[in-house]
Amino acid sequence: MEKIRCDWCLKDDIYMTYHDEVWGVPEKDAIRLFEFLNLEGAQAGLSWYSVLIRMESYRKAFLDWNPAALAVMSDDYKEDLMSNKGIIRNKLKIESVFNNARCYIRMKKGGIDFSEFLWSFVGGSPIINSYDTVSQLPASTETSEKLSKALKKEGFKFVGPIIVYAFMQAAGMVDDHINDCWKKLK
């Protein structure tokens, strides 16, 4: 018997694998959260699929999402990324990753754990929503608006409330799997 999944992922195996193994699975690793946040920013204005098929290229281009290495990257390296066909070549989005790395490092030096900071907005455990169809999912929430403001206050870029909500879904801070989906947290 085939598993019931959220309809947004039925396009192909890449989407279904992402849905089954990543999306909505609570992620607490700070570096993975940093990656997810930046990938959601890269997606702004595009389909998620355009980022999903480039995830490995992103990991390579952005040094396995190592904030310490990214925070001190040379301007020449940043310029070289503009010709990297494996990523979305938008100068503002590329520069935002380096900016966000510096913000991450500044928070860490200030004694703020990135994962704990993010998860504090949902009380440390996922918010489990109840939706029967994907069309019922909100684009943003009061919580994503608060987290967006807090990230902007820390200096992060490409962290508007809609991007942040998509990040929260991906990182499992909210469970927005439809009620019939086999991945729905109970």
VMD Tcl script that builds the backbone (N, CA, C; Angstrom):
set m [mol new atoms 558]
animate dup $m
set s [atomselect $m all]
$s set {name element resname resid chain x y z} {
  {N N MET 1 A 0.853 -1.184 0.000}
  {CA C MET 1 A 0.000 0.000 0.000}
  {C C MET 1 A 0.897 1.246 0.000}
  {N N GLU 2 A 0.560 2.196 -0.836}
  {CA C GLU 2 A 1.368 3.417 -0.958}
  {C C GLU 2 A 1.066 4.386 0.184}
  {N N LYS 3 A 2.117 5.063 0.621}
  {CA C LYS 3 A 1.974 6.039 1.704}
  {C C LYS 3 A 1.243 7.271 1.212}
  {N N ILE 4 A 0.404 7.831 2.063}
  {CA C ILE 4 A -0.254 9.100 1.747}
  {C C ILE 4 A 0.701 10.210 2.146}
  {N N ARG 5 A 0.941 11.132 1.206}
  {CA C ARG 5 A 1.838 12.263 1.446}
  {C C ARG 5 A 1.102 13.574 1.178}
  {N N CYS 6 A 1.696 14.661 1.661}
  {CA C CYS 6 A 1.210 16.002 1.330}
  {C C CYS 6 A 1.310 16.179 -0.190}
  {N N ASP 7 A 0.245 16.724 -0.835}
  {CA C ASP 7 A 0.238 16.784 -2.297}
  {C C ASP 7 A 1.348 17.634 -2.901}
  {N N TRP 8 A 1.921 18.588 -2.163}
  {CA C TRP 8 A 2.943 19.457 -2.746}
  {C C TRP 8 A 4.193 18.689 -3.165}
  {N N CYS 9 A 4.395 17.478 -2.624}
  {CA C CYS 9 A 5.639 16.748 -2.881}
  {C C CYS 9 A 5.503 15.662 -3.938}
  {N N LEU 10 A 4.369 15.543 -4.573}
  {CA C LEU 10 A 4.122 14.417 -5.465}
  {C C LEU 10 A 4.717 14.582 -6.857}
  {N N LYS 11 A 5.396 15.695 -7.110}
  {CA C LYS 11 A 5.957 15.992 -8.437}
  {C C LYS 11 A 6.944 14.930 -8.904}
  {N N ASP 12 A 7.856 14.527 -8.031}
  {CA C ASP 12 A 8.857 13.522 -8.401}
  {C C ASP 12 A 9.536 12.964 -7.152}
  {N N ASP 13 A 10.480 12.048 -7.374}
  {CA C ASP 13 A 11.161 11.382 -6.261}
  {C C ASP 13 A 12.005 12.341 -5.424}
  {N N ILE 14 A 12.586 13.367 -6.043}
  {CA C ILE 14 A 13.394 14.340 -5.304}
  {C C ILE 14 A 12.531 15.032 -4.255}
  {N N TYR 15 A 11.356 15.484 -4.683}
  {CA C TYR 15 A 10.425 16.131 -3.757}
  {C C TYR 15 A 9.959 15.162 -2.666}
  {N N MET 16 A 9.602 13.942 -3.067}
  {CA C MET 16 A 9.092 12.979 -2.087}
  {C C MET 16 A 10.167 12.606 -1.066}
  {N N THR 17 A 11.402 12.455 -1.515}
  {CA C THR 17 A 12.488 12.153 -0.583}
  {C C THR 17 A 12.685 13.307 0.397}
  {N N TYR 18 A 12.673 14.541 -0.101}
  {CA C TYR 18 A 12.793 15.709 0.773}
  {C C TYR 18 A 11.653 15.726 1.791}
  {N N HIS 19 A 10.439 15.493 1.323}
  {CA C HIS 19 A 9.272 15.458 2.197}
  {C C HIS 19 A 9.414 14.383 3.266}
  {N N ASP 20 A 9.831 13.189 2.844}
  {CA C ASP 20 A 9.887 12.047 3.754}
  {C C ASP 20 A 11.041 12.112 4.743}
  {N N GLU 21 A 12.165 12.717 4.343}
  {CA C GLU 21 A 13.366 12.660 5.167}
  {C C GLU 21 A 13.760 13.973 5.839}
  {N N VAL 22 A 13.271 15.100 5.338}
  {CA C VAL 22 A 13.739 16.388 5.862}
  {C C VAL 22 A 12.587 17.273 6.349}
  {N N TRP 23 A 11.657 17.596 5.480}
  {CA C TRP 23 A 10.632 18.604 5.752}
  {C C TRP 23 A 9.785 18.206 6.957}
  {N N GLY 24 A 9.782 19.068 7.950}
  {CA C GLY 24 A 8.958 18.838 9.121}
  {C C GLY 24 A 9.599 17.970 10.185}
  {N N VAL 25 A 10.808 17.484 9.923}
  {CA C VAL 25 A 11.525 16.683 10.930}
  {C C VAL 25 A 12.250 17.663 11.859}
  {N N PRO 26 A 11.957 17.633 13.151}
  {CA C PRO 26 A 12.598 18.593 14.058}
  {C C PRO 26 A 14.124 18.539 13.985}
  {N N GLU 27 A 14.704 19.658 13.597}
  {CA C GLU 27 A 16.153 19.797 13.440}
  {C C GLU 27 A 16.671 20.727 14.526}
  {N N LYS 28 A 17.632 20.247 15.309}
  {CA C LYS 28 A 18.179 21.067 16.393}
  {C C LYS 28 A 19.636 21.457 16.158}
  {N N ASP 29 A 20.277 20.864 15.150}
  {CA C ASP 29 A 21.675 21.173 14.868}
  {C C ASP 29 A 21.797 22.602 14.328}
  {N N ALA 30 A 22.594 23.423 14.992}
  {CA C ALA 30 A 22.697 24.845 14.645}
  {C C ALA 30 A 23.182 25.071 13.216}
  {N N ILE 31 A 24.125 24.270 12.749}
  {CA C ILE 31 A 24.648 24.448 11.397}
  {C C ILE 31 A 23.593 24.068 10.363}
  {N N ARG 32 A 22.878 22.990 10.596}
  {CA C ARG 32 A 21.786 22.607 9.677}
  {C C ARG 32 A 20.700 23.683 9.662}
  {N N LEU 33 A 20.406 24.260 10.812}
  {CA C LEU 33 A 19.412 25.331 10.864}
  {C C LEU 33 A 19.896 26.554 10.091}
  {N N PHE 34 A 21.172 26.869 10.220}
  {CA C PHE 34 A 21.770 27.962 9.459}
  {C C PHE 34 A 21.643 27.686 7.959}
  {N N GLU 35 A 21.912 26.453 7.560}
  {CA C GLU 35 A 21.762 26.051 6.162}
  {C C GLU 35 A 20.316 26.233 5.702}
  {N N PHE 36 A 19.387 25.676 6.455}
  {CA C PHE 36 A 17.974 25.758 6.082}
  {C C PHE 36 A 17.519 27.212 5.924}
  {N N LEU 37 A 17.914 28.061 6.864}
  {CA C LEU 37 A 17.501 29.463 6.816}
  {C C LEU 37 A 18.027 30.139 5.556}
  {N N ASN 38 A 19.280 29.890 5.223}
  {CA C ASN 38 A 19.864 30.499 4.032}
  {C C ASN 38 A 19.287 29.933 2.744}
  {N N LEU 39 A 18.974 28.646 2.719}
  {CA C LEU 39 A 18.356 28.059 1.535}
  {C C LEU 39 A 16.958 28.613 1.310}
  {N N GLU 40 A 16.226 28.823 2.382}
  {CA C GLU 40 A 14.895 29.438 2.231}
  {C C GLU 40 A 15.024 30.861 1.683}
  {N N GLY 41 A 16.054 31.581 2.121}
  {CA C GLY 41 A 16.305 32.912 1.577}
  {C C GLY 41 A 16.652 32.863 0.106}
  {N N ALA 42 A 17.411 31.854 -0.310}
  {CA C ALA 42 A 17.774 31.698 -1.723}
  {C C ALA 42 A 16.546 31.417 -2.576}
  {N N GLN 43 A 15.561 30.796 -1.982}
  {CA C GLN 43 A 14.335 30.433 -2.700}
  {C C GLN 43 A 13.418 31.623 -2.937}
  {N N ALA 44 A 13.557 32.690 -2.193}
  {CA C ALA 44 A 12.636 33.833 -2.271}
  {C C ALA 44 A 12.339 34.213 -3.717}
  {N N GLY 45 A 11.054 34.195 -4.064}
  {CA C GLY 45 A 10.623 34.573 -5.397}
  {C C GLY 45 A 10.713 33.466 -6.430}
  {N N LEU 46 A 11.199 32.302 -6.017}
  {CA C LEU 46 A 11.357 31.165 -6.925}
  {C C LEU 46 A 10.624 29.959 -6.350}
  {N N SER 47 A 10.607 28.878 -7.092}
  {CA C SER 47 A 10.011 27.653 -6.562}
  {C C SER 47 A 11.026 26.971 -5.651}
  {N N TRP 48 A 10.548 26.242 -4.656}
  {CA C TRP 48 A 11.443 25.524 -3.770}
  {C C TRP 48 A 12.247 24.494 -4.559}
  {N N TYR 49 A 11.642 23.943 -5.583}
  {CA C TYR 49 A 12.311 22.930 -6.403}
  {C C TYR 49 A 13.605 23.474 -7.000}
  {N N SER 50 A 13.615 24.759 -7.363}
  {CA C SER 50 A 14.821 25.366 -7.948}
  {C C SER 50 A 15.996 25.353 -6.967}
  {N N VAL 51 A 15.721 25.359 -5.685}
  {CA C VAL 51 A 16.769 25.263 -4.663}
  {C C VAL 51 A 17.051 23.796 -4.346}
  {N N LEU 52 A 16.007 23.020 -4.225}
  {CA C LEU 52 A 16.139 21.616 -3.847}
  {C C LEU 52 A 17.089 20.857 -4.774}
  {N N ILE 53 A 17.004 21.096 -6.062}
  {CA C ILE 53 A 17.864 20.373 -7.008}
  {C C ILE 53 A 19.306 20.875 -6.970}
  {N N ARG 54 A 19.539 21.969 -6.263}
  {CA C ARG 54 A 20.878 22.546 -6.152}
  {C C ARG 54 A 21.491 22.406 -4.756}
  {N N MET 55 A 20.867 21.668 -3.879}
  {CA C MET 55 A 21.317 21.628 -2.480}
  {C C MET 55 A 22.769 21.191 -2.336}
  {N N GLU 56 A 23.197 20.191 -3.067}
  {CA C GLU 56 A 24.582 19.742 -2.965}
  {C C GLU 56 A 25.541 20.806 -3.491}
  {N N SER 57 A 25.162 21.482 -4.559}
  {CA C SER 57 A 25.996 22.567 -5.086}
  {C C SER 57 A 26.099 23.702 -4.075}
  {N N TYR 58 A 24.999 23.980 -3.385}
  {CA C TYR 58 A 25.021 24.997 -2.338}
  {C C TYR 58 A 25.968 24.599 -1.213}
  {N N ARG 59 A 25.907 23.347 -0.783}
  {CA C ARG 59 A 26.794 22.893 0.306}
  {C C ARG 59 A 28.258 23.068 -0.078}
  {N N LYS 60 A 28.570 22.722 -1.309}
  {CA C LYS 60 A 29.955 22.851 -1.761}
  {C C LYS 60 A 30.346 24.329 -1.881}
  {N N ALA 61 A 29.514 25.120 -2.516}
  {CA C ALA 61 A 29.821 26.546 -2.733}
  {C C ALA 61 A 29.926 27.309 -1.417}
  {N N PHE 62 A 29.123 26.938 -0.433}
  {CA C PHE 62 A 29.097 27.649 0.836}
  {C C PHE 62 A 29.758 26.835 1.957}
  {N N LEU 63 A 30.782 26.071 1.559}
  {CA C LEU 63 A 31.715 25.435 2.498}
  {C C LEU 63 A 31.019 24.629 3.589}
  {N N ASP 64 A 30.072 23.798 3.182}
  {CA C ASP 64 A 29.283 22.979 4.114}
  {C C ASP 64 A 28.597 23.832 5.185}
  {N N TRP 65 A 28.291 25.049 4.826}
  {CA C TRP 65 A 27.569 25.992 5.692}
  {C C TRP 65 A 28.323 26.276 6.988}
  {N N ASN 66 A 29.626 26.368 6.902}
  {CA C ASN 66 A 30.464 26.673 8.059}
  {C C ASN 66 A 30.470 28.197 8.281}
  {N N PRO 67 A 29.718 28.700 9.265}
  {CA C PRO 67 A 29.635 30.149 9.463}
  {C C PRO 67 A 30.986 30.821 9.703}
  {N N ALA 68 A 31.881 30.157 10.439}
  {CA C ALA 68 A 33.192 30.757 10.729}
  {C C ALA 68 A 33.980 30.976 9.443}
  {N N ALA 69 A 33.961 30.017 8.541}
  {CA C ALA 69 A 34.676 30.157 7.267}
  {C C ALA 69 A 33.988 31.180 6.365}
  {N N LEU 70 A 32.670 31.156 6.340}
  {CA C LEU 70 A 31.925 32.082 5.479}
  {C C LEU 70 A 32.057 33.535 5.942}
  {N N ALA 71 A 32.123 33.731 7.238}
  {CA C ALA 71 A 32.175 35.093 7.795}
  {C C ALA 71 A 33.417 35.855 7.358}
  {N N VAL 72 A 34.478 35.138 7.012}
  {CA C VAL 72 A 35.744 35.801 6.644}
  {C C VAL 72 A 36.115 35.573 5.173}
  {N N MET 73 A 35.156 35.145 4.367}
  {CA C MET 73 A 35.436 34.834 2.971}
  {C C MET 73 A 35.779 36.096 2.185}
  {N N SER 74 A 36.719 35.942 1.264}
  {CA C SER 74 A 37.202 37.083 0.472}
  {C C SER 74 A 36.168 37.551 -0.539}
  {N N ASP 75 A 36.304 38.800 -0.937}
  {CA C ASP 75 A 35.431 39.363 -1.972}
  {C C ASP 75 A 35.607 38.623 -3.288}
  {N N ASP 76 A 36.819 38.162 -3.576}
  {CA C ASP 76 A 37.072 37.398 -4.807}
  {C C ASP 76 A 36.257 36.106 -4.823}
  {N N TYR 77 A 36.198 35.419 -3.683}
  {CA C TYR 77 A 35.422 34.185 -3.605}
  {C C TYR 77 A 33.941 34.485 -3.850}
  {N N LYS 78 A 33.462 35.554 -3.238}
  {CA C LYS 78 A 32.062 35.943 -3.412}
  {C C LYS 78 A 31.768 36.245 -4.878}
  {N N GLU 79 A 32.686 36.939 -5.539}
  {CA C GLU 79 A 32.521 37.257 -6.964}
  {C C GLU 79 A 32.509 35.993 -7.810}
  {N N ASP 80 A 33.371 35.043 -7.466}
  {CA C ASP 80 A 33.415 33.774 -8.199}
  {C C ASP 80 A 32.074 33.037 -8.129}
  {N N LEU 81 A 31.377 33.187 -7.020}
  {CA C LEU 81 A 30.079 32.520 -6.882}
  {C C LEU 81 A 29.057 33.027 -7.896}
  {N N MET 82 A 29.244 34.234 -8.365}
  {CA C MET 82 A 28.315 34.788 -9.360}
  {C C MET 82 A 28.396 34.038 -10.693}
  {N N SER 83 A 29.430 33.270 -10.909}
  {CA C SER 83 A 29.528 32.476 -12.141}
  {C C SER 83 A 29.306 30.985 -11.870}
  {N N ASN 84 A 28.933 30.632 -10.648}
  {CA C ASN 84 A 28.693 29.243 -10.273}
  {C C ASN 84 A 27.281 28.841 -10.714}
  {N N LYS 85 A 27.211 28.011 -11.727}
  {CA C LYS 85 A 25.907 27.599 -12.276}
  {C C LYS 85 A 25.161 26.625 -11.375}
  {N N GLY 86 A 25.827 26.152 -10.332}
  {CA C GLY 86 A 25.198 25.215 -9.412}
  {C C GLY 86 A 24.331 25.867 -8.352}
  {N N ILE 87 A 24.373 27.198 -8.276}
  {CA C ILE 87 A 23.566 27.927 -7.296}
  {C C ILE 87 A 22.763 29.006 -8.013}
  {N N ILE 88 A 21.848 29.617 -7.301}
  {CA C ILE 88 A 21.084 30.736 -7.853}
  {C C ILE 88 A 21.977 31.963 -7.765}
  {N N ARG 89 A 22.280 32.536 -8.916}
  {CA C ARG 89 A 23.284 33.604 -8.991}
  {C C ARG 89 A 22.637 34.982 -8.843}
  {N N ASN 90 A 22.199 35.249 -7.651}
  {CA C ASN 90 A 21.625 36.540 -7.300}
  {C C ASN 90 A 22.574 37.178 -6.285}
  {N N LYS 91 A 23.135 38.298 -6.650}
  {CA C LYS 91 A 24.178 38.936 -5.819}
  {C C LYS 91 A 23.692 39.211 -4.391}
  {N N LEU 92 A 22.476 39.708 -4.251}
  {CA C LEU 92 A 21.953 40.014 -2.916}
  {C C LEU 92 A 21.778 38.747 -2.075}
  {N N LYS 93 A 21.295 37.684 -2.712}
  {CA C LYS 93 A 21.104 36.426 -1.984}
  {C C LYS 93 A 22.446 35.812 -1.595}
  {N N ILE 94 A 23.409 35.886 -2.499}
  {CA C ILE 94 A 24.738 35.358 -2.192}
  {C C ILE 94 A 25.369 36.156 -1.051}
  {N N GLU 95 A 25.317 37.465 -1.144}
  {CA C GLU 95 A 25.909 38.307 -0.096}
  {C C GLU 95 A 25.205 38.097 1.242}
  {N N SER 96 A 23.908 37.807 1.201}
  {CA C SER 96 A 23.171 37.599 2.459}
  {C C SER 96 A 23.727 36.416 3.246}
  {N N VAL 97 A 24.211 35.394 2.567}
  {CA C VAL 97 A 24.771 34.232 3.262}
  {C C VAL 97 A 25.984 34.655 4.091}
  {N N PHE 98 A 26.849 35.466 3.494}
  {CA C PHE 98 A 28.053 35.915 4.208}
  {C C PHE 98 A 27.679 36.855 5.350}
  {N N ASN 99 A 26.712 37.710 5.111}
  {CA C ASN 99 A 26.197 38.584 6.167}
  {C C ASN 99 A 25.618 37.748 7.305}
  {N N ASN 100 A 24.807 36.762 6.949}
  {CA C ASN 100 A 24.169 35.927 7.967}
  {C C ASN 100 A 25.197 35.124 8.757}
  {N N ALA 101 A 26.284 34.724 8.094}
  {CA C ALA 101 A 27.356 34.019 8.797}
  {C C ALA 101 A 27.988 34.931 9.843}
  {N N ARG 102 A 28.204 36.189 9.490}
  {CA C ARG 102 A 28.773 37.132 10.465}
  {C C ARG 102 A 27.813 37.342 11.639}
  {N N CYS 103 A 26.513 37.389 11.350}
  {CA C CYS 103 A 25.519 37.532 12.424}
  {C C CYS 103 A 25.524 36.304 13.328}
  {N N TYR 104 A 25.595 35.138 12.722}
  {CA C TYR 104 A 25.648 33.879 13.472}
  {C C TYR 104 A 26.849 33.883 14.416}
  {N N ILE 105 A 28.012 34.249 13.890}
  {CA C ILE 105 A 29.243 34.279 14.693}
  {C C ILE 105 A 29.131 35.313 15.821}
  {N N ARG 106 A 28.575 36.468 15.521}
  {CA C ARG 106 A 28.397 37.507 16.535}
  {C C ARG 106 A 27.498 37.003 17.667}
  {N N MET 107 A 26.406 36.311 17.304}
  {CA C MET 107 A 25.515 35.750 18.327}
  {C C MET 107 A 26.259 34.721 19.180}
  {N N LYS 108 A 27.010 33.850 18.518}
  {CA C LYS 108 A 27.753 32.804 19.228}
  {C C LYS 108 A 28.757 33.427 20.200}
  {N N LYS 109 A 29.490 34.434 19.720}
  {CA C LYS 109 A 30.458 35.115 20.593}
  {C C LYS 109 A 29.758 35.801 21.758}
  {N N GLY 110 A 28.501 36.198 21.555}
  {CA C GLY 110 A 27.723 36.830 22.609}
  {C C GLY 110 A 27.049 35.826 23.535}
  {N N GLY 111 A 27.349 34.545 23.339}
  {CA C GLY 111 A 26.800 33.520 24.218}
  {C C GLY 111 A 25.421 33.028 23.830}
  {N N ILE 112 A 24.991 33.332 22.604}
  {CA C ILE 112 A 23.664 32.906 22.155}
  {C C ILE 112 A 23.812 31.685 21.252}
  {N N ASP 113 A 23.217 30.579 21.667}
  {CA C ASP 113 A 23.195 29.367 20.859}
  {C C ASP 113 A 22.115 29.542 19.787}
  {N N PHE 114 A 22.500 29.431 18.521}
  {CA C PHE 114 A 21.584 29.690 17.408}
  {C C PHE 114 A 20.362 28.780 17.448}
  {N N SER 115 A 20.578 27.509 17.719}
  {CA C SER 115 A 19.470 26.564 17.774}
  {C C SER 115 A 18.504 26.907 18.913}
  {N N GLU 116 A 19.054 27.144 20.091}
  {CA C GLU 116 A 18.197 27.493 21.233}
  {C C GLU 116 A 17.436 28.790 20.978}
  {N N PHE 117 A 18.105 29.761 20.358}
  {CA C PHE 117 A 17.472 31.030 20.008}
  {C C PHE 117 A 16.252 30.779 19.119}
  {N N LEU 118 A 16.446 30.019 18.043}
  {CA C LEU 118 A 15.351 29.764 17.099}
  {C C LEU 118 A 14.225 28.977 17.744}
  {N N TRP 119 A 14.579 27.897 18.424}
  {CA C TRP 119 A 13.564 27.021 19.008}
  {C C TRP 119 A 12.818 27.669 20.172}
  {N N SER 120 A 13.391 28.719 20.757}
  {CA C SER 120 A 12.698 29.401 21.857}
  {C C SER 120 A 11.385 30.023 21.386}
  {N N PHE 121 A 11.277 30.307 20.116}
  {CA C PHE 121 A 10.056 30.930 19.588}
  {C C PHE 121 A 8.881 29.960 19.517}
  {N N VAL 122 A 9.172 28.656 19.632}
  {CA C VAL 122 A 8.103 27.655 19.656}
  {C C VAL 122 A 8.136 26.853 20.957}
  {N N GLY 123 A 8.784 27.403 21.969}
  {CA C GLY 123 A 8.825 26.747 23.270}
  {C C GLY 123 A 9.666 25.477 23.298}
  {N N GLY 124 A 10.567 25.309 22.336}
  {CA C GLY 124 A 11.479 24.174 22.347}
  {C C GLY 124 A 10.977 22.909 21.679}
  {N N SER 125 A 9.713 22.882 21.297}
  {CA C SER 125 A 9.180 21.698 20.614}
  {C C SER 125 A 8.229 22.130 19.498}
  {N N PRO 126 A 8.027 21.255 18.506}
  {CA C PRO 126 A 7.226 21.653 17.338}
  {C C PRO 126 A 5.792 22.035 17.677}
  {N N ILE 127 A 5.313 23.018 16.959}
  {CA C ILE 127 A 3.890 23.349 16.973}
  {C C ILE 127 A 3.235 22.391 15.985}
  {N N ILE 128 A 2.287 21.608 16.430}
  {CA C ILE 128 A 1.623 20.641 15.565}
  {C C ILE 128 A 0.291 21.233 15.118}
  {N N ASN 129 A 0.240 21.574 13.838}
  {CA C ASN 129 A -0.972 22.153 13.269}
  {C C ASN 129 A -1.867 21.058 12.710}
  {N N SER 130 A -3.110 21.408 12.443}
  {CA C SER 130 A -4.078 20.432 11.936}
  {C C SER 130 A -4.729 20.982 10.670}
  {N N TYR 131 A -4.263 20.487 9.525}
  {CA C TYR 131 A -4.799 20.905 8.233}
  {C C TYR 131 A -5.153 19.675 7.418}
  {N N ASP 132 A -6.280 19.754 6.733}
  {CA C ASP 132 A -6.710 18.642 5.893}
  {C C ASP 132 A -6.161 18.738 4.476}
  {N N THR 133 A -5.863 19.966 4.040}
  {CA C THR 133 A -5.330 20.162 2.688}
  {C C THR 133 A -4.180 21.161 2.739}
  {N N VAL 134 A -3.304 21.049 1.762}
  {CA C VAL 134 A -2.163 21.959 1.674}
  {C C VAL 134 A -2.633 23.402 1.482}
  {N N SER 135 A -3.769 23.592 0.836}
  {CA C SER 135 A -4.271 24.950 0.598}
  {C C SER 135 A -4.631 25.674 1.893}
  {N N GLN 136 A -4.778 24.951 2.994}
  {CA C GLN 136 A -5.097 25.561 4.281}
  {C C GLN 136 A -3.861 26.106 4.999}
  {N N LEU 137 A -2.668 25.702 4.573}
  {CA C LEU 137 A -1.442 26.134 5.243}
  {C C LEU 137 A -1.248 27.641 5.102}
  {N N PRO 138 A -0.907 28.315 6.194}
  {CA C PRO 138 A -0.670 29.762 6.111}
  {C C PRO 138 A 0.683 30.061 5.474}
  {N N ALA 139 A 0.806 31.261 4.921}
  {CA C ALA 139 A 2.097 31.696 4.364}
  {C C ALA 139 A 3.009 32.198 5.480}
  {N N SER 140 A 2.407 32.742 6.511}
  {CA C SER 140 A 3.154 33.215 7.680}
  {C C SER 140 A 2.217 33.180 8.884}
  {N N THR 141 A 2.801 33.330 10.061}
  {CA C THR 141 A 2.023 33.322 11.297}
  {C C THR 141 A 2.558 34.414 12.219}
  {N N GLU 142 A 1.881 34.614 13.304}
  {CA C GLU 142 A 2.345 35.572 14.305}
  {C C GLU 142 A 3.732 35.173 14.824}
  {N N THR 143 A 3.949 33.874 14.982}
  {CA C THR 143 A 5.246 33.393 15.452}
  {C C THR 143 A 6.343 33.661 14.429}
  {N N SER 144 A 6.064 33.409 13.140}
  {CA C SER 144 A 7.092 33.662 12.116}
  {C C SER 144 A 7.374 35.154 12.005}
  {N N GLU 145 A 6.372 35.982 12.253}
  {CA C GLU 145 A 6.591 37.435 12.250}
  {C C GLU 145 A 7.501 37.841 13.408}
  {N N LYS 146 A 7.295 37.262 14.576}
  {CA C LYS 146 A 8.149 37.578 15.734}
  {C C LYS 146 A 9.582 37.107 15.501}
  {N N LEU 147 A 9.730 35.897 14.985}
  {CA C LEU 147 A 11.065 35.365 14.719}
  {C C LEU 147 A 11.753 36.178 13.624}
  {N N SER 148 A 11.008 36.562 12.613}
  {CA C SER 148 A 11.560 37.399 11.538}
  {C C SER 148 A 12.105 38.704 12.105}
  {N N LYS 149 A 11.337 39.352 12.949}
  {CA C LYS 149 A 11.780 40.614 13.564}
  {C C LYS 149 A 13.030 40.409 14.408}
  {N N ALA 150 A 13.065 39.312 15.153}
  {CA C ALA 150 A 14.227 39.031 16.011}
  {C C ALA 150 A 15.471 38.765 15.171}
  {N N LEU 151 A 15.327 38.031 14.078}
  {CA C LEU 151 A 16.459 37.764 13.190}
  {C C LEU 151 A 16.945 39.052 12.530}
  {N N LYS 152 A 16.008 39.884 12.100}
  {CA C LYS 152 A 16.386 41.171 11.493}
  {C C LYS 152 A 17.111 42.052 12.509}
  {N N LYS 153 A 16.651 42.011 13.746}
  {CA C LYS 153 A 17.305 42.786 14.805}
  {C C LYS 153 A 18.751 42.324 15.000}
  {N N GLU 154 A 18.998 41.028 14.780}
  {CA C GLU 154 A 20.357 40.481 14.875}
  {C C GLU 154 A 21.172 40.774 13.618}
  {N N GLY 155 A 20.511 41.325 12.581}
  {CA C GLY 155 A 21.210 41.704 11.355}
  {C C GLY 155 A 21.044 40.762 10.181}
  {N N PHE 156 A 20.290 39.683 10.339}
  {CA C PHE 156 A 20.103 38.707 9.256}
  {C C PHE 156 A 19.332 39.322 8.090}
  {N N LYS 157 A 19.620 38.817 6.892}
  {CA C LYS 157 A 18.964 39.262 5.654}
  {C C LYS 157 A 18.180 38.098 5.050}
  {N N PHE 158 A 17.196 38.441 4.229}
  {CA C PHE 158 A 16.309 37.470 3.585}
  {C C PHE 158 A 15.627 36.608 4.635}
  {N N VAL 159 A 15.037 37.275 5.618}
  {CA C VAL 159 A 14.355 36.583 6.716}
  {C C VAL 159 A 12.996 37.226 6.997}
  {N N GLY 160 A 12.266 37.545 5.934}
  {CA C GLY 160 A 10.916 38.057 6.115}
  {C C GLY 160 A 10.021 36.975 6.698}
  {N N PRO 161 A 8.821 37.334 7.171}
  {CA C PRO 161 A 7.955 36.369 7.852}
  {C C PRO 161 A 7.535 35.174 6.996}
  {N N ILE 162 A 7.412 35.347 5.685}
  {CA C ILE 162 A 7.035 34.224 4.814}
  {C C ILE 162 A 8.223 33.269 4.661}
  {N N ILE 163 A 9.407 33.817 4.431}
  {CA C ILE 163 A 10.619 32.991 4.357}
  {C C ILE 163 A 10.829 32.266 5.680}
  {N N VAL 164 A 10.653 32.973 6.770}
  {CA C VAL 164 A 10.858 32.370 8.094}
  {C C VAL 164 A 9.842 31.261 8.353}
  {N N TYR 165 A 8.601 31.446 7.910}
  {CA C TYR 165 A 7.620 30.371 8.124}
  {C C TYR 165 A 7.993 29.129 7.319}
  {N N ALA 166 A 8.437 29.329 6.075}
  {CA C ALA 166 A 8.882 28.190 5.257}
  {C C ALA 166 A 10.066 27.494 5.940}
  {N N PHE 167 A 10.959 28.283 6.507}
  {CA C PHE 167 A 12.083 27.735 7.271}
  {C C PHE 167 A 11.572 26.925 8.462}
  {N N MET 168 A 10.620 27.468 9.203}
  {CA C MET 168 A 10.077 26.782 10.371}
  {C C MET 168 A 9.449 25.440 9.975}
  {N N GLN 169 A 8.782 25.417 8.828}
  {CA C GLN 169 A 8.208 24.165 8.335}
  {C C GLN 169 A 9.321 23.165 8.007}
  {N N ALA 170 A 10.325 23.633 7.262}
  {CA C ALA 170 A 11.421 22.751 6.846}
  {C C ALA 170 A 12.161 22.195 8.052}
  {N N ALA 171 A 12.400 23.033 9.046}
  {CA C ALA 171 A 13.176 22.649 10.224}
  {C C ALA 171 A 12.357 21.903 11.268}
  {N N GLY 172 A 11.088 21.682 11.001}
  {CA C GLY 172 A 10.247 20.942 11.930}
  {C C GLY 172 A 9.843 21.723 13.159}
  {N N MET 173 A 10.012 23.045 13.120}
  {CA C MET 173 A 9.548 23.873 14.237}
  {C C MET 173 A 8.025 23.924 14.253}
  {N N VAL 174 A 7.446 23.737 13.087}
  {CA C VAL 174 A 6.003 23.538 12.961}
  {C C VAL 174 A 5.794 22.272 12.142}
  {N N ASP 175 A 4.794 21.519 12.487}
  {CA C ASP 175 A 4.435 20.341 11.701}
  {C C ASP 175 A 3.201 20.715 10.899}
  {N N ASP 176 A 3.423 20.953 9.608}
  {CA C ASP 176 A 2.322 21.304 8.710}
  {C C ASP 176 A 2.008 20.188 7.721}
  {N N HIS 177 A 2.440 18.960 8.047}
  {CA C HIS 177 A 1.999 17.835 7.226}
  {C C HIS 177 A 0.481 17.749 7.346}
  {N N ILE 178 A -0.189 17.470 6.229}
  {CA C ILE 178 A -1.648 17.344 6.293}
  {C C ILE 178 A -1.997 16.168 7.209}
  {N N ASN 179 A -3.208 16.198 7.723}
  {CA C ASN 179 A -3.615 15.221 8.734}
  {C C ASN 179 A -3.495 13.770 8.280}
  {N N ASP 180 A -3.719 13.501 6.990}
  {CA C ASP 180 A -3.648 12.121 6.486}
  {C C ASP 180 A -2.234 11.684 6.120}
  {N N CYS 181 A -1.280 12.596 6.134}
  {CA C CYS 181 A 0.081 12.287 5.720}
  {C C CYS 181 A 0.743 11.324 6.710}
  {N N TRP 182 A 1.497 10.390 6.179}
  {CA C TRP 182 A 2.166 9.399 7.030}
  {C C TRP 182 A 3.223 10.030 7.926}
  {N N LYS 183 A 3.689 11.246 7.597}
  {CA C LYS 183 A 4.725 11.918 8.391}
  {C C LYS 183 A 4.145 12.787 9.511}
  {N N LYS 184 A 2.871 12.913 9.582}
  {CA C LYS 184 A 2.234 13.760 10.595}
  {C C LYS 184 A 2.617 13.316 12.000}
  {N N LEU 185 A 3.159 14.240 12.795}
  {CA C LEU 185 A 3.442 13.948 14.202}
  {C C LEU 185 A 2.121 13.760 14.932}
  {N N LYS 186 A 2.097 12.814 15.786}
  {CA C LYS 186 A 0.854 12.542 16.533}
  {C C LYS 186 A 1.005 12.983 17.976}
}
mol reanalyze $m
mol bondsrecalc $m
mol representation Tube
mol addrep $m
